[in-house]
Amino acid sequence: MSDSSFAPADYNPTGMPQYDGNPLIECLPKILSDVDVVRRIGSAPPRPDNVERALDPKLRGHGINRLKDVVVPFEIHLRLEDLFSQLIRYGYTGRNPLHASSVRETPNKSAQAI
């Protein structure tokens, strides 16, 4: 069973000489700024409107559960995102499929059977 439907990749130069020209890196999402990271992982609960404020206190108490969904990014989150981004990209620098030096020879199974 083979499914040959793949999403087309967008290849974008990164601006970093060690990454540009490597399709494995150029198809990754762009390198995020700290502001972008905070916008993507941070979340705040919706502000209660006047209708909710007018509810019975017992019902309003159920709105407090939304505080469990709040995510406030700390400095460690920014550092971890940056480290993972660098780790993934650096791992692909030696695996550029467009460079003959990075394509490793795979043993030929038919040759081993002889």
PDB file as gemmi writes it, atoms N, CA and C in Angstrom:
CRYST1    1.000    1.000    1.000  90.00  90.00  90.00 P 1                      
ATOM      1  N   MET A   1       0.846  -1.166   0.000  1.00  0.00           N  
ATOM      2  CA  MET A   1       0.000   0.000   0.000  1.00  0.00           C  
ATOM      3  C   MET A   1       0.892   1.228   0.000  1.00  0.00           C  
ATOM      4  N   SER A   2       0.798   2.019  -1.037  1.00  0.00           N  
ATOM      5  CA  SER A   2       1.623   3.218  -1.078  1.00  0.00           C  
ATOM      6  C   SER A   2       0.747   4.428  -1.352  1.00  0.00           C  
ATOM      7  N   ASP A   3       0.973   5.434  -0.561  1.00  0.00           N  
ATOM      8  CA  ASP A   3       0.251   6.694  -0.734  1.00  0.00           C  
ATOM      9  C   ASP A   3       1.240   7.696  -1.278  1.00  0.00           C  
ATOM     10  N   SER A   4       1.062   8.077  -2.511  1.00  0.00           N  
ATOM     11  CA  SER A   4       2.028   8.979  -3.140  1.00  0.00           C  
ATOM     12  C   SER A   4       1.564  10.429  -3.108  1.00  0.00           C  
ATOM     13  N   SER A   5       0.666  10.770  -2.200  1.00  0.00           N  
ATOM     14  CA  SER A   5       0.240  12.156  -2.101  1.00  0.00           C  
ATOM     15  C   SER A   5       1.035  12.840  -0.993  1.00  0.00           C  
ATOM     16  N   PHE A   6       1.879  13.741  -1.401  1.00  0.00           N  
ATOM     17  CA  PHE A   6       2.712  14.487  -0.469  1.00  0.00           C  
ATOM     18  C   PHE A   6       2.420  15.966  -0.624  1.00  0.00           C  
ATOM     19  N   ALA A   7       2.569  16.689   0.442  1.00  0.00           N  
ATOM     20  CA  ALA A   7       2.437  18.137   0.371  1.00  0.00           C  
ATOM     21  C   ALA A   7       3.699  18.698  -0.273  1.00  0.00           C  
ATOM     22  N   PRO A   8       3.560  19.626  -1.201  1.00  0.00           N  
ATOM     23  CA  PRO A   8       4.765  20.199  -1.816  1.00  0.00           C  
ATOM     24  C   PRO A   8       5.550  21.018  -0.785  1.00  0.00           C  
ATOM     25  N   ALA A   9       6.846  20.902  -0.861  1.00  0.00           N  
ATOM     26  CA  ALA A   9       7.708  21.628   0.070  1.00  0.00           C  
ATOM     27  C   ALA A   9       8.028  23.008  -0.490  1.00  0.00           C  
ATOM     28  N   ASP A  10       8.125  23.975   0.407  1.00  0.00           N  
ATOM     29  CA  ASP A  10       8.575  25.315   0.044  1.00  0.00           C  
ATOM     30  C   ASP A  10      10.025  25.429   0.477  1.00  0.00           C  
ATOM     31  N   TYR A  11      10.896  25.728  -0.461  1.00  0.00           N  
ATOM     32  CA  TYR A  11      12.318  25.865  -0.172  1.00  0.00           C  
ATOM     33  C   TYR A  11      12.656  27.344  -0.125  1.00  0.00           C  
ATOM     34  N   ASN A  12      13.105  27.804   1.044  1.00  0.00           N  
ATOM     35  CA  ASN A  12      13.429  29.207   1.243  1.00  0.00           C  
ATOM     36  C   ASN A  12      14.849  29.349   1.768  1.00  0.00           C  
ATOM     37  N   PRO A  13      15.639  30.223   1.147  1.00  0.00           N  
ATOM     38  CA  PRO A  13      16.988  30.465   1.670  1.00  0.00           C  
ATOM     39  C   PRO A  13      16.913  30.978   3.112  1.00  0.00           C  
ATOM     40  N   THR A  14      17.857  30.577   3.921  1.00  0.00           N  
ATOM     41  CA  THR A  14      17.850  30.955   5.332  1.00  0.00           C  
ATOM     42  C   THR A  14      18.642  32.220   5.603  1.00  0.00           C  
ATOM     43  N   GLY A  15      19.556  32.555   4.706  1.00  0.00           N  
ATOM     44  CA  GLY A  15      20.436  33.690   4.946  1.00  0.00           C  
ATOM     45  C   GLY A  15      21.719  33.280   5.650  1.00  0.00           C  
ATOM     46  N   MET A  16      21.833  32.022   6.002  1.00  0.00           N  
ATOM     47  CA  MET A  16      23.040  31.517   6.647  1.00  0.00           C  
ATOM     48  C   MET A  16      23.818  30.706   5.622  1.00  0.00           C  
ATOM     49  N   PRO A  17      25.084  31.071   5.342  1.00  0.00           N  
ATOM     50  CA  PRO A  17      25.838  30.391   4.291  1.00  0.00           C  
ATOM     51  C   PRO A  17      25.976  28.891   4.495  1.00  0.00           C  
ATOM     52  N   GLN A  18      26.083  28.427   5.741  1.00  0.00           N  
ATOM     53  CA  GLN A  18      26.245  26.996   5.972  1.00  0.00           C  
ATOM     54  C   GLN A  18      24.949  26.221   5.756  1.00  0.00           C  
ATOM     55  N   TYR A  19      23.814  26.913   5.701  1.00  0.00           N  
ATOM     56  CA  TYR A  19      22.520  26.257   5.496  1.00  0.00           C  
ATOM     57  C   TYR A  19      21.992  26.399   4.074  1.00  0.00           C  
ATOM     58  N   ASP A  20      22.280  27.532   3.432  1.00  0.00           N  
ATOM     59  CA  ASP A  20      21.724  27.784   2.104  1.00  0.00           C  
ATOM     60  C   ASP A  20      22.250  26.768   1.096  1.00  0.00           C  
ATOM     61  N   GLY A  21      21.374  26.307   0.228  1.00  0.00           N  
ATOM     62  CA  GLY A  21      21.727  25.302  -0.762  1.00  0.00           C  
ATOM     63  C   GLY A  21      21.465  23.884  -0.298  1.00  0.00           C  
ATOM     64  N   ASN A  22      21.052  23.714   0.964  1.00  0.00           N  
ATOM     65  CA  ASN A  22      20.734  22.393   1.482  1.00  0.00           C  
ATOM     66  C   ASN A  22      19.211  22.267   1.536  1.00  0.00           C  
ATOM     67  N   PRO A  23      18.629  21.461   0.658  1.00  0.00           N  
ATOM     68  CA  PRO A  23      17.168  21.373   0.616  1.00  0.00           C  
ATOM     69  C   PRO A  23      16.548  20.813   1.891  1.00  0.00           C  
ATOM     70  N   LEU A  24      17.302  20.014   2.647  1.00  0.00           N  
ATOM     71  CA  LEU A  24      16.771  19.487   3.896  1.00  0.00           C  
ATOM     72  C   LEU A  24      16.560  20.594   4.920  1.00  0.00           C  
ATOM     73  N   ILE A  25      17.383  21.623   4.859  1.00  0.00           N  
ATOM     74  CA  ILE A  25      17.270  22.744   5.785  1.00  0.00           C  
ATOM     75  C   ILE A  25      16.343  23.813   5.218  1.00  0.00           C  
ATOM     76  N   GLU A  26      16.425  24.047   3.924  1.00  0.00           N  
ATOM     77  CA  GLU A  26      15.630  25.112   3.315  1.00  0.00           C  
ATOM     78  C   GLU A  26      14.131  24.824   3.326  1.00  0.00           C  
ATOM     79  N   CYS A  27      13.727  23.578   3.527  1.00  0.00           N  
ATOM     80  CA  CYS A  27      12.293  23.279   3.592  1.00  0.00           C  
ATOM     81  C   CYS A  27      11.762  23.315   5.021  1.00  0.00           C  
ATOM     82  N   LEU A  28      12.642  23.522   5.996  1.00  0.00           N  
ATOM     83  CA  LEU A  28      12.199  23.671   7.380  1.00  0.00           C  
ATOM     84  C   LEU A  28      11.529  25.031   7.565  1.00  0.00           C  
ATOM     85  N   PRO A  29      10.716  25.174   8.604  1.00  0.00           N  
ATOM     86  CA  PRO A  29      10.157  26.511   8.880  1.00  0.00           C  
ATOM     87  C   PRO A  29      11.280  27.507   9.127  1.00  0.00           C  
ATOM     88  N   LYS A  30      10.983  28.777   8.904  1.00  0.00           N  
ATOM     89  CA  LYS A  30      12.012  29.813   9.072  1.00  0.00           C  
ATOM     90  C   LYS A  30      12.511  29.849  10.508  1.00  0.00           C  
ATOM     91  N   ILE A  31      13.709  30.360  10.675  1.00  0.00           N  
ATOM     92  CA  ILE A  31      14.281  30.520  12.007  1.00  0.00           C  
ATOM     93  C   ILE A  31      13.507  31.631  12.700  1.00  0.00           C  
ATOM     94  N   LEU A  32      12.968  31.327  13.863  1.00  0.00           N  
ATOM     95  CA  LEU A  32      12.072  32.247  14.553  1.00  0.00           C  
ATOM     96  C   LEU A  32      12.826  33.236  15.427  1.00  0.00           C  
ATOM     97  N   SER A  33      12.306  34.445  15.487  1.00  0.00           N  
ATOM     98  CA  SER A  33      12.807  35.423  16.448  1.00  0.00           C  
ATOM     99  C   SER A  33      12.163  35.113  17.799  1.00  0.00           C  
ATOM    100  N   ASP A  34      12.685  35.706  18.862  1.00  0.00           N  
ATOM    101  CA  ASP A  34      12.100  35.487  20.179  1.00  0.00           C  
ATOM    102  C   ASP A  34      10.652  35.947  20.229  1.00  0.00           C  
ATOM    103  N   VAL A  35      10.349  37.025  19.552  1.00  0.00           N  
ATOM    104  CA  VAL A  35       8.967  37.535  19.516  1.00  0.00           C  
ATOM    105  C   VAL A  35       8.048  36.510  18.845  1.00  0.00           C  
ATOM    106  N   ASP A  36       8.519  35.904  17.747  1.00  0.00           N  
ATOM    107  CA  ASP A  36       7.716  34.881  17.066  1.00  0.00           C  
ATOM    108  C   ASP A  36       7.483  33.663  17.968  1.00  0.00           C  
ATOM    109  N   VAL A  37       8.505  33.265  18.716  1.00  0.00           N  
ATOM    110  CA  VAL A  37       8.374  32.119  19.614  1.00  0.00           C  
ATOM    111  C   VAL A  37       7.324  32.409  20.682  1.00  0.00           C  
ATOM    112  N   VAL A  38       7.385  33.582  21.272  1.00  0.00           N  
ATOM    113  CA  VAL A  38       6.420  33.950  22.313  1.00  0.00           C  
ATOM    114  C   VAL A  38       5.010  33.960  21.735  1.00  0.00           C  
ATOM    115  N   ARG A  39       4.851  34.491  20.540  1.00  0.00           N  
ATOM    116  CA  ARG A  39       3.523  34.522  19.914  1.00  0.00           C  
ATOM    117  C   ARG A  39       3.001  33.123  19.616  1.00  0.00           C  
ATOM    118  N   ARG A  40       3.893  32.197  19.280  1.00  0.00           N  
ATOM    119  CA  ARG A  40       3.452  30.849  18.904  1.00  0.00           C  
ATOM    120  C   ARG A  40       3.167  29.948  20.094  1.00  0.00           C  
ATOM    121  N   ILE A  41       3.937  30.069  21.167  1.00  0.00           N  
ATOM    122  CA  ILE A  41       3.724  29.152  22.288  1.00  0.00           C  
ATOM    123  C   ILE A  41       2.953  29.784  23.431  1.00  0.00           C  
ATOM    124  N   GLY A  42       2.916  31.097  23.513  1.00  0.00           N  
ATOM    125  CA  GLY A  42       2.190  31.755  24.586  1.00  0.00           C  
ATOM    126  C   GLY A  42       0.698  31.790  24.295  1.00  0.00           C  
ATOM    127  N   SER A  43      -0.088  31.713  25.335  1.00  0.00           N  
ATOM    128  CA  SER A  43      -1.534  31.854  25.167  1.00  0.00           C  
ATOM    129  C   SER A  43      -2.133  32.444  26.433  1.00  0.00           C  
ATOM    130  N   ALA A  44      -3.139  33.253  26.235  1.00  0.00           N  
ATOM    131  CA  ALA A  44      -3.865  33.866  27.346  1.00  0.00           C  
ATOM    132  C   ALA A  44      -5.330  33.493  27.200  1.00  0.00           C  
ATOM    133  N   PRO A  45      -6.026  33.393  28.314  1.00  0.00           N  
ATOM    134  CA  PRO A  45      -7.447  33.059  28.206  1.00  0.00           C  
ATOM    135  C   PRO A  45      -8.219  34.241  27.622  1.00  0.00           C  
ATOM    136  N   PRO A  46      -9.364  33.966  27.015  1.00  0.00           N  
ATOM    137  CA  PRO A  46     -10.162  35.088  26.513  1.00  0.00           C  
ATOM    138  C   PRO A  46     -10.664  35.923  27.684  1.00  0.00           C  
ATOM    139  N   ARG A  47     -10.717  37.212  27.471  1.00  0.00           N  
ATOM    140  CA  ARG A  47     -11.196  38.100  28.528  1.00  0.00           C  
ATOM    141  C   ARG A  47     -12.701  37.927  28.685  1.00  0.00           C  
ATOM    142  N   PRO A  48     -13.169  37.898  29.923  1.00  0.00           N  
ATOM    143  CA  PRO A  48     -14.612  37.759  30.110  1.00  0.00           C  
ATOM    144  C   PRO A  48     -15.342  39.012  29.617  1.00  0.00           C  
ATOM    145  N   ASP A  49     -16.460  38.803  28.974  1.00  0.00           N  
ATOM    146  CA  ASP A  49     -17.240  39.947  28.501  1.00  0.00           C  
ATOM    147  C   ASP A  49     -18.300  40.305  29.544  1.00  0.00           C  
ATOM    148  N   ASN A  50     -19.066  41.338  29.254  1.00  0.00           N  
ATOM    149  CA  ASN A  50     -20.071  41.804  30.209  1.00  0.00           C  
ATOM    150  C   ASN A  50     -21.145  40.756  30.473  1.00  0.00           C  
ATOM    151  N   VAL A  51     -21.461  39.944  29.465  1.00  0.00           N  
ATOM    152  CA  VAL A  51     -22.456  38.891  29.651  1.00  0.00           C  
ATOM    153  C   VAL A  51     -21.957  37.884  30.684  1.00  0.00           C  
ATOM    154  N   GLU A  52     -20.691  37.517  30.588  1.00  0.00           N  
ATOM    155  CA  GLU A  52     -20.137  36.558  31.542  1.00  0.00           C  
ATOM    156  C   GLU A  52     -20.034  37.166  32.931  1.00  0.00           C  
ATOM    157  N   ARG A  53     -19.683  38.428  32.998  1.00  0.00           N  
ATOM    158  CA  ARG A  53     -19.583  39.088  34.302  1.00  0.00           C  
ATOM    159  C   ARG A  53     -20.933  39.156  35.010  1.00  0.00           C  
ATOM    160  N   ALA A  54     -21.999  39.173  34.251  1.00  0.00           N  
ATOM    161  CA  ALA A  54     -23.346  39.267  34.829  1.00  0.00           C  
ATOM    162  C   ALA A  54     -23.885  37.909  35.272  1.00  0.00           C  
ATOM    163  N   LEU A  55     -23.181  36.843  34.997  1.00  0.00           N  
ATOM    164  CA  LEU A  55     -23.653  35.514  35.373  1.00  0.00           C  
ATOM    165  C   LEU A  55     -23.621  35.332  36.884  1.00  0.00           C  
ATOM    166  N   ASP A  56     -24.347  34.336  37.331  1.00  0.00           N  
ATOM    167  CA  ASP A  56     -24.335  33.942  38.732  1.00  0.00           C  
ATOM    168  C   ASP A  56     -22.904  33.563  39.130  1.00  0.00           C  
ATOM    169  N   PRO A  57     -22.469  33.937  40.328  1.00  0.00           N  
ATOM    170  CA  PRO A  57     -21.095  33.621  40.735  1.00  0.00           C  
ATOM    171  C   PRO A  57     -20.748  32.134  40.625  1.00  0.00           C  
ATOM    172  N   LYS A  58     -21.713  31.272  40.851  1.00  0.00           N  
ATOM    173  CA  LYS A  58     -21.458  29.825  40.739  1.00  0.00           C  
ATOM    174  C   LYS A  58     -21.085  29.471  39.302  1.00  0.00           C  
ATOM    175  N   LEU A  59     -21.763  30.070  38.327  1.00  0.00           N  
ATOM    176  CA  LEU A  59     -21.442  29.824  36.919  1.00  0.00           C  
ATOM    177  C   LEU A  59     -20.122  30.478  36.525  1.00  0.00           C  
ATOM    178  N   ARG A  60     -19.889  31.686  37.021  1.00  0.00           N  
ATOM    179  CA  ARG A  60     -18.633  32.388  36.699  1.00  0.00           C  
ATOM    180  C   ARG A  60     -17.437  31.608  37.197  1.00  0.00           C  
ATOM    181  N   GLY A  61     -17.622  30.877  38.298  1.00  0.00           N  
ATOM    182  CA  GLY A  61     -16.529  30.083  38.847  1.00  0.00           C  
ATOM    183  C   GLY A  61     -16.015  29.047  37.857  1.00  0.00           C  
ATOM    184  N   HIS A  62     -16.883  28.595  36.955  1.00  0.00           N  
ATOM    185  CA  HIS A  62     -16.457  27.614  35.957  1.00  0.00           C  
ATOM    186  C   HIS A  62     -15.506  28.234  34.936  1.00  0.00           C  
ATOM    187  N   GLY A  63     -15.575  29.539  34.763  1.00  0.00           N  
ATOM    188  CA  GLY A  63     -14.671  30.222  33.842  1.00  0.00           C  
ATOM    189  C   GLY A  63     -13.233  30.232  34.325  1.00  0.00           C  
ATOM    190  N   ILE A  64     -13.048  30.023  35.621  1.00  0.00           N  
ATOM    191  CA  ILE A  64     -11.692  30.022  36.182  1.00  0.00           C  
ATOM    192  C   ILE A  64     -10.872  28.874  35.617  1.00  0.00           C  
ATOM    193  N   ASN A  65     -11.533  27.803  35.203  1.00  0.00           N  
ATOM    194  CA  ASN A  65     -10.799  26.663  34.636  1.00  0.00           C  
ATOM    195  C   ASN A  65     -10.003  27.052  33.400  1.00  0.00           C  
ATOM    196  N   ARG A  66     -10.382  28.125  32.735  1.00  0.00           N  
ATOM    197  CA  ARG A  66      -9.628  28.559  31.551  1.00  0.00           C  
ATOM    198  C   ARG A  66      -8.209  28.976  31.904  1.00  0.00           C  
ATOM    199  N   LEU A  67      -7.966  29.297  33.168  1.00  0.00           N  
ATOM    200  CA  LEU A  67      -6.613  29.678  33.579  1.00  0.00           C  
ATOM    201  C   LEU A  67      -5.627  28.535  33.415  1.00  0.00           C  
ATOM    202  N   LYS A  68      -6.129  27.294  33.357  1.00  0.00           N  
ATOM    203  CA  LYS A  68      -5.253  26.148  33.145  1.00  0.00           C  
ATOM    204  C   LYS A  68      -4.648  26.148  31.740  1.00  0.00           C  
ATOM    205  N   ASP A  69      -5.269  26.888  30.833  1.00  0.00           N  
ATOM    206  CA  ASP A  69      -4.788  26.935  29.458  1.00  0.00           C  
ATOM    207  C   ASP A  69      -3.790  28.060  29.207  1.00  0.00           C  
ATOM    208  N   VAL A  70      -3.498  28.848  30.234  1.00  0.00           N  
ATOM    209  CA  VAL A  70      -2.567  29.964  30.080  1.00  0.00           C  
ATOM    210  C   VAL A  70      -1.145  29.435  29.969  1.00  0.00           C  
ATOM    211  N   VAL A  71      -0.404  29.931  28.979  1.00  0.00           N  
ATOM    212  CA  VAL A  71       1.010  29.585  28.820  1.00  0.00           C  
ATOM    213  C   VAL A  71       1.790  30.890  28.770  1.00  0.00           C  
ATOM    214  N   VAL A  72       2.660  31.064  29.741  1.00  0.00           N  
ATOM    215  CA  VAL A  72       3.531  32.235  29.780  1.00  0.00           C  
ATOM    216  C   VAL A  72       4.943  31.749  29.486  1.00  0.00           C  
ATOM    217  N   PRO A  73       5.468  32.061  28.300  1.00  0.00           N  
ATOM    218  CA  PRO A  73       6.815  31.595  27.964  1.00  0.00           C  
ATOM    219  C   PRO A  73       7.876  32.270  28.839  1.00  0.00           C  
ATOM    220  N   PHE A  74       8.787  31.471  29.335  1.00  0.00           N  
ATOM    221  CA  PHE A  74       9.905  31.976  30.112  1.00  0.00           C  
ATOM    222  C   PHE A  74      11.161  31.975  29.244  1.00  0.00           C  
ATOM    223  N   GLU A  75      12.220  32.527  29.787  1.00  0.00           N  
ATOM    224  CA  GLU A  75      13.494  32.579  29.068  1.00  0.00           C  
ATOM    225  C   GLU A  75      13.971  31.181  28.685  1.00  0.00           C  
ATOM    226  N   ILE A  76      13.735  30.198  29.534  1.00  0.00           N  
ATOM    227  CA  ILE A  76      14.164  28.830  29.231  1.00  0.00           C  
ATOM    228  C   ILE A  76      13.457  28.296  27.987  1.00  0.00           C  
ATOM    229  N   HIS A  77      12.194  28.666  27.778  1.00  0.00           N  
ATOM    230  CA  HIS A  77      11.481  28.232  26.577  1.00  0.00           C  
ATOM    231  C   HIS A  77      12.141  28.796  25.321  1.00  0.00           C  
ATOM    232  N   LEU A  78      12.545  30.053  25.390  1.00  0.00           N  
ATOM    233  CA  LEU A  78      13.210  30.682  24.246  1.00  0.00           C  
ATOM    234  C   LEU A  78      14.555  30.014  23.985  1.00  0.00           C  
ATOM    235  N   ARG A  79      15.293  29.720  25.046  1.00  0.00           N  
ATOM    236  CA  ARG A  79      16.593  29.071  24.867  1.00  0.00           C  
ATOM    237  C   ARG A  79      16.439  27.671  24.310  1.00  0.00           C  
ATOM    238  N   LEU A  80      15.453  26.924  24.799  1.00  0.00           N  
ATOM    239  CA  LEU A  80      15.238  25.567  24.297  1.00  0.00           C  
ATOM    240  C   LEU A  80      14.830  25.565  22.829  1.00  0.00           C  
ATOM    241  N   GLU A  81      13.944  26.484  22.440  1.00  0.00           N  
ATOM    242  CA  GLU A  81      13.540  26.560  21.036  1.00  0.00           C  
ATOM    243  C   GLU A  81      14.742  26.853  20.161  1.00  0.00           C  
ATOM    244  N   ASP A  82      15.596  27.767  20.608  1.00  0.00           N  
ATOM    245  CA  ASP A  82      16.784  28.127  19.833  1.00  0.00           C  
ATOM    246  C   ASP A  82      17.754  26.944  19.746  1.00  0.00           C  
ATOM    247  N   LEU A  83      17.943  26.236  20.853  1.00  0.00           N  
ATOM    248  CA  LEU A  83      18.852  25.080  20.842  1.00  0.00           C  
ATOM    249  C   LEU A  83      18.344  23.976  19.923  1.00  0.00           C  
ATOM    250  N   PHE A  84      17.054  23.685  19.973  1.00  0.00           N  
ATOM    251  CA  PHE A  84      16.499  22.652  19.091  1.00  0.00           C  
ATOM    252  C   PHE A  84      16.584  23.066  17.634  1.00  0.00           C  
ATOM    253  N   SER A  85      16.324  24.337  17.359  1.00  0.00           N  
ATOM    254  CA  SER A  85      16.416  24.835  15.987  1.00  0.00           C  
ATOM    255  C   SER A  85      17.837  24.668  15.449  1.00  0.00           C  
ATOM    256  N   GLN A  86      18.819  25.036  16.257  1.00  0.00           N  
ATOM    257  CA  GLN A  86      20.217  24.892  15.842  1.00  0.00           C  
ATOM    258  C   GLN A  86      20.604  23.421  15.717  1.00  0.00           C  
ATOM    259  N   LEU A  87      20.161  22.602  16.646  1.00  0.00           N  
ATOM    260  CA  LEU A  87      20.493  21.175  16.633  1.00  0.00           C  
ATOM    261  C   LEU A  87      19.973  20.503  15.366  1.00  0.00           C  
ATOM    262  N   ILE A  88      18.733  20.768  15.021  1.00  0.00           N  
ATOM    263  CA  ILE A  88      18.140  20.162  13.824  1.00  0.00           C  
ATOM    264  C   ILE A  88      18.877  20.624  12.576  1.00  0.00           C  
ATOM    265  N   ARG A  89      19.092  21.920  12.466  1.00  0.00           N  
ATOM    266  CA  ARG A  89      19.733  22.454  11.264  1.00  0.00           C  
ATOM    267  C   ARG A  89      21.185  21.991  11.155  1.00  0.00           C  
ATOM    268  N   TYR A  90      21.914  22.008  12.260  1.00  0.00           N  
ATOM    269  CA  TYR A  90      23.306  21.574  12.211  1.00  0.00           C  
ATOM    270  C   TYR A  90      23.393  20.092  11.852  1.00  0.00           C  
ATOM    271  N   GLY A  91      22.441  19.300  12.335  1.00  0.00           N  
ATOM    272  CA  GLY A  91      22.435  17.882  12.005  1.00  0.00           C  
ATOM    273  C   GLY A  91      22.267  17.619  10.524  1.00  0.00           C  
ATOM    274  N   TYR A  92      21.592  18.529   9.831  1.00  0.00           N  
ATOM    275  CA  TYR A  92      21.387  18.373   8.388  1.00  0.00           C  
ATOM    276  C   TYR A  92      22.535  18.955   7.549  1.00  0.00           C  
ATOM    277  N   THR A  93      23.440  19.723   8.146  1.00  0.00           N  
ATOM    278  CA  THR A  93      24.511  20.335   7.343  1.00  0.00           C  
ATOM    279  C   THR A  93      25.396  19.285   6.695  1.00  0.00           C  
ATOM    280  N   GLY A  94      25.639  18.178   7.345  1.00  0.00           N  
ATOM    281  CA  GLY A  94      26.466  17.116   6.780  1.00  0.00           C  
ATOM    282  C   GLY A  94      25.697  16.117   5.943  1.00  0.00           C  
ATOM    283  N   ARG A  95      24.419  16.375   5.728  1.00  0.00           N  
ATOM    284  CA  ARG A  95      23.572  15.429   4.994  1.00  0.00           C  
ATOM    285  C   ARG A  95      22.926  16.072   3.774  1.00  0.00           C  
ATOM    286  N   ASN A  96      23.631  16.977   3.132  1.00  0.00           N  
ATOM    287  CA  ASN A  96      23.086  17.649   1.954  1.00  0.00           C  
ATOM    288  C   ASN A  96      23.023  16.659   0.794  1.00  0.00           C  
ATOM    289  N   PRO A  97      21.825  16.307   0.338  1.00  0.00           N  
ATOM    290  CA  PRO A  97      21.732  15.322  -0.742  1.00  0.00           C  
ATOM    291  C   PRO A  97      22.236  15.836  -2.086  1.00  0.00           C  
ATOM    292  N   LEU A  98      22.512  17.131  -2.187  1.00  0.00           N  
ATOM    293  CA  LEU A  98      23.018  17.698  -3.429  1.00  0.00           C  
ATOM    294  C   LEU A  98      24.536  17.666  -3.516  1.00  0.00           C  
ATOM    295  N   HIS A  99      25.209  17.288  -2.422  1.00  0.00           N  
ATOM    296  CA  HIS A  99      26.663  17.181  -2.416  1.00  0.00           C  
ATOM    297  C   HIS A  99      27.069  15.719  -2.411  1.00  0.00           C  
ATOM    298  N   ALA A 100      27.908  15.355  -3.350  1.00  0.00           N  
ATOM    299  CA  ALA A 100      28.343  13.959  -3.452  1.00  0.00           C  
ATOM    300  C   ALA A 100      29.103  13.516  -2.208  1.00  0.00           C  
ATOM    301  N   SER A 101      29.804  14.434  -1.564  1.00  0.00           N  
ATOM    302  CA  SER A 101      30.601  14.058  -0.392  1.00  0.00           C  
ATOM    303  C   SER A 101      29.735  13.639   0.792  1.00  0.00           C  
ATOM    304  N   SER A 102      28.484  14.079   0.832  1.00  0.00           N  
ATOM    305  CA  SER A 102      27.633  13.727   1.969  1.00  0.00           C  
ATOM    306  C   SER A 102      26.733  12.532   1.693  1.00  0.00           C  
ATOM    307  N   VAL A 103      26.717  12.042   0.459  1.00  0.00           N  
ATOM    308  CA  VAL A 103      25.911  10.862   0.142  1.00  0.00           C  
ATOM    309  C   VAL A 103      26.750   9.637   0.458  1.00  0.00           C  
ATOM    310  N   ARG A 104      26.276   8.856   1.394  1.00  0.00           N  
ATOM    311  CA  ARG A 104      27.016   7.673   1.814  1.00  0.00           C  
ATOM    312  C   ARG A 104      26.650   6.504   0.927  1.00  0.00           C  
ATOM    313  N   GLU A 105      27.626   5.641   0.709  1.00  0.00           N  
ATOM    314  CA  GLU A 105      27.354   4.433  -0.069  1.00  0.00           C  
ATOM    315  C   GLU A 105      26.583   3.456   0.789  1.00  0.00           C  
ATOM    316  N   THR A 106      25.533   2.897   0.226  1.00  0.00           N  
ATOM    317  CA  THR A 106      24.786   1.860   0.928  1.00  0.00           C  
ATOM    318  C   THR A 106      25.180   0.524   0.325  1.00  0.00           C  
ATOM    319  N   PRO A 107      25.345  -0.467   1.155  1.00  0.00           N  
ATOM    320  CA  PRO A 107      25.753  -1.764   0.615  1.00  0.00           C  
ATOM    321  C   PRO A 107      24.666  -2.325  -0.310  1.00  0.00           C  
ATOM    322  N   ASN A 108      25.119  -2.932  -1.386  1.00  0.00           N  
ATOM    323  CA  ASN A 108      24.216  -3.541  -2.350  1.00  0.00           C  
ATOM    324  C   ASN A 108      23.853  -4.930  -1.844  1.00  0.00           C  
ATOM    325  N   LYS A 109      22.570  -5.131  -1.562  1.00  0.00           N  
ATOM    326  CA  LYS A 109      22.143  -6.411  -0.986  1.00  0.00           C  
ATOM    327  C   LYS A 109      22.375  -7.574  -1.922  1.00  0.00           C  
ATOM    328  N   SER A 110      22.254  -7.349  -3.232  1.00  0.00           N  
ATOM    329  CA  SER A 110      22.466  -8.458  -4.175  1.00  0.00           C  
ATOM    330  C   SER A 110      23.932  -8.857  -4.191  1.00  0.00           C  
ATOM    331  N   ALA A 111      24.837  -7.900  -3.981  1.00  0.00           N  
ATOM    332  CA  ALA A 111      26.263  -8.221  -3.970  1.00  0.00           C  
ATOM    333  C   ALA A 111      26.625  -9.018  -2.732  1.00  0.00           C  
ATOM    334  N   GLN A 112      25.924  -8.768  -1.612  1.00  0.00           N  
ATOM    335  CA  GLN A 112      26.207  -9.496  -0.382  1.00  0.00           C  
ATOM    336  C   GLN A 112      25.740 -10.940  -0.475  1.00  0.00           C  
ATOM    337  N   ALA A 113      24.722 -11.195  -1.272  1.00  0.00           N  
ATOM    338  CA  ALA A 113      24.188 -12.548  -1.372  1.00  0.00           C  
ATOM    339  C   ALA A 113      25.117 -13.491  -2.126  1.00  0.00           C  
ATOM    340  N   ILE A 114      26.060 -12.946  -2.882  1.00  0.00           N  
ATOM    341  CA  ILE A 114      26.942 -13.783  -3.711  1.00  0.00           C  
ATOM    342  C   ILE A 114      28.003 -14.431  -2.909  1.00  0.00           C  
TER     343      ILE A 114                                                      
END                                                                             
